[in-house]
């Protein structure tokens, strides 16, 4: 089932059934509701959040691959069917590898977001100050900022 969950409403709103097959895609059900909502509020509200609870893509691909491999083992006698199943399995393996790479990137990004860089930055600033390079860097950054402000001010004046 596809539901709309709106925190400003008393409860969930059933948009329609969804399931396997070409007619069961939740996007086919949700898109018209989303479009109606955007049109309803487009003049006064521009912020929208859209979240979906969907099956885990990695598990779905793994299940699909296992099913294809089981079918491939059963279809060993029919070379045409085996070739088609093998091609499908190869495609799923590629998708599975891409999904695993994507998740590895996500893990790395999440670790970077969670890491506390403050001690590192403080030590780096101390070292630059001890070497006498910190003040020069501060002055250079201030000069770049003044230049950027002057450029922005000149652009505004030209538009007027």
Buried (B, 14 or more C-beta within 10 A) or exposed (E): EBBBEEEEEEEEEEBBEBEEEEEEBBEEBBEEBBEEBEEEEEEEEEEEEEEEEEEEEBEBBBEBBEBBBEBBEEBEEEEEBBEBBBEBBEEBBEBBEEBEEEEEEEEEEEEEEEEEEEEEEEEEEEEBEEEEEBEEEEEEEEEEEEEEEEEEEEEEEEEE
